[in-house]
Amino acid sequence: MEIIKKIAPVFLIMLSVFACHDEAEKAPEPIVLTPEEIAVNRVKDSLYTVYINEAASKKTQQEIKEALKKKGYKTFDFVDEKTQDTILMQQYFIAFLKSGAIRGQNEEEAAELQEQHLEYLGKLYNEGHADISGPFGDESDFRGITIYNVPTKKMAERLANDDPMVKANRLEVEVHPWWAAKGYHLR
């Protein structure tokens, strides 16, 4: 009996070691995914990578504010009373495009001016100087707007007056400072 008392703990230890050893040697069952599941996982992985890269490259609001200030832009912080979020406000310039003094161009000349006008606005958009442009939907003397993302009214006026439609006096411009939240989009 004495010998059983001494051997029993050793036997129990050996039994548990061998039991664990058997479990560890069992290979996990392979996971088989359908082609659709594989495609979904690839999309999820790429979206996650894009999200991580975007998050890492995003500047803080303070960094954006300092960069704008260095370039001469006017900004201020607005605190939303409801959410207590601080919103960075930036001064933009809105140019109202109005009917000009010379509107008697023939159809071909007007079409050519319109093409040059759209090309010019596209160039300003691609350069980051104009954020949005568009015509009004009625036949009033106000023909459209352009919102300029430049630091001064003088720069906005120069860009607006360099528009081929304005140079041809088919349109004239009126520029006003306009404040909007930095980074917000139309919906």
C-alpha positions in Angstrom: 0.0 0.0 0.0 2.9 2.3 0.8 4.3 1.8 -2.6 1.0 2.7 -4.3 0.9 5.9 -2.3 4.3 6.8 -3.7 3.7 5.7 -7.3 0.1 7.2 -7.6 1.2 10.9 -7.8 3.9 10.0 -10.4 1.4 8.0 -12.4 -1.1 10.9 -12.3 1.5 13.4 -13.5 2.6 11.1 -16.3 -1.0 10.5 -17.3 -1.7 14.2 -17.5 1.5 14.8 -19.5 0.7 12.1 -22.1 -2.9 13.4 -22.3 -1.7 17.0 -23.1 0.9 15.6 -25.5 -1.8 13.8 -27.5 -3.9 16.9 -27.7 -1.0 19.0 -28.9 -0.1 16.6 -31.6 -3.5 16.7 -33.2 -3.5 19.0 -36.2 -6.2 21.6 -36.3 -8.8 21.0 -38.9 -8.2 23.1 -42.0 -10.6 26.0 -42.6 -12.1 25.9 -46.1 -13.3 29.1 -47.5 -15.5 29.6 -50.5 -14.3 31.9 -53.3 -16.8 34.5 -52.2 -15.5 34.4 -48.6 -11.9 34.7 -49.9 -12.9 37.8 -52.0 -14.7 39.4 -49.0 -11.7 38.8 -46.8 -9.4 40.4 -49.4 -11.7 43.5 -49.6 -11.8 43.7 -45.8 -8.0 43.5 -45.6 -7.5 46.2 -48.2 -10.1 48.5 -46.6 -8.4 48.0 -43.2 -5.0 48.8 -44.8 -6.4 52.0 -46.4 -8.0 53.0 -43.1 -4.8 52.4 -41.1 -2.7 54.3 -43.7 -5.2 57.2 -43.7 -5.3 57.4 -40.0 -1.5 57.5 -39.8 -1.2 60.2 -42.4 -4.0 62.5 -41.1 -2.8 65.8 -39.6 -4.2 67.1 -36.3 -6.5 70.1 -36.3 -3.7 72.1 -34.7 -1.2 71.1 -37.5 -3.7 72.1 -40.2 -4.4 75.4 -38.4 -0.7 76.2 -38.2 -0.1 75.3 -41.8 -3.0 77.5 -42.9 -1.7 80.4 -40.8 1.8 80.1 -42.4 0.2 80.4 -45.8 -1.7 83.6 -44.8 -5.2 82.1 -44.3 -7.6 83.4 -41.7 -9.0 80.8 -39.3 -10.8 80.6 -35.9 -12.0 77.8 -33.6 -15.8 77.4 -33.2 -17.1 75.4 -30.3 -20.3 73.6 -31.0 -22.5 74.2 -27.9 -24.4 70.9 -28.3 -21.5 68.5 -28.9 -18.6 70.6 -27.4 -16.6 69.7 -30.5 -14.1 72.3 -31.7 -14.5 73.1 -35.4 -11.8 74.8 -37.4 -13.3 77.6 -39.4 -11.5 78.9 -42.5 -12.1 82.0 -44.5 -12.8 81.3 -48.2 -14.0 83.7 -50.9 -17.2 83.2 -52.8 -17.3 84.8 -56.3 -20.8 85.6 -57.7 -20.7 85.4 -61.5 -23.2 87.8 -62.9 -24.2 88.6 -66.5 -21.6 90.9 -68.1 -22.0 93.9 -70.3 -21.3 92.0 -73.5 -23.7 89.1 -74.0 -24.2 89.3 -77.7 -21.6 86.7 -78.9 -22.9 84.4 -81.6 -23.6 80.7 -80.7 -20.2 79.5 -81.8 -18.3 82.2 -79.8 -20.4 81.6 -76.7 -19.7 77.9 -76.9 -16.0 78.5 -77.3 -16.0 80.9 -74.3 -18.0 78.3 -72.2 -15.4 75.6 -73.1 -12.5 77.9 -72.0 -14.4 78.9 -68.9 -14.9 75.3 -67.8 -11.3 74.4 -68.6 -10.1 77.3 -66.6 -12.3 76.4 -63.6 -11.1 72.8 -63.8 -7.5 73.9 -63.8 -8.2 76.1 -60.7 -9.9 73.1 -59.0 -6.9 70.8 -59.8 -4.5 73.3 -58.4 -6.5 73.6 -55.2 -7.5 77.3 -55.7 -11.2 76.7 -56.3 -13.2 74.2 -54.3 -16.5 74.2 -56.0 -18.1 76.0 -59.0 -21.5 75.8 -60.6 -24.3 77.7 -62.4 -27.6 78.8 -60.9 -30.7 77.1 -62.1 -32.7 80.1 -63.2 -32.3 82.9 -65.8 -31.5 85.8 -63.4 -28.5 88.1 -63.8 -26.7 85.8 -61.2 -25.2 83.1 -63.4 -23.2 81.0 -60.9 -20.7 80.9 -58.1 -17.1 79.7 -57.5 -15.7 79.2 -54.0 -12.0 80.1 -53.9 -9.6 78.5 -51.4 -7.0 81.2 -51.3 -5.7 83.3 -48.4 -6.7 86.8 -49.6 -9.6 88.5 -51.4 -7.1 90.1 -53.8 -6.0 86.6 -54.9 -9.6 85.5 -55.3 -10.4 88.6 -57.4 -7.4 88.1 -59.6 -8.3 84.4 -60.3 -11.9 85.3 -60.9 -11.0 88.1 -63.3 -8.7 85.8 -65.2 -11.6 83.7 -66.2 -12.0 83.8 -70.1 -15.7 84.6 -69.7 -14.9 87.6 -67.4 -12.1 88.8 -69.7 -14.6 88.7 -72.6 -17.1 90.7 -70.5 -19.7 88.0 -70.9 -19.6 87.6 -67.1 -18.6 89.9 -64.3 -17.6 88.9 -60.8 -18.4 90.1 -57.2 -16.2 88.5 -54.5 -17.1 88.3 -50.8 -15.3 86.6 -47.8 -17.1 83.5 -46.7 -16.5 81.3 -43.7 -16.9 77.5 -43.6 -15.8 74.6 -41.5 -12.5 73.2 -42.8 -12.8 69.8 -44.3 -16.6 69.6 -44.3 -18.3 68.4 -47.5 -21.6 69.1 -49.2 -24.2 66.5 -48.7 
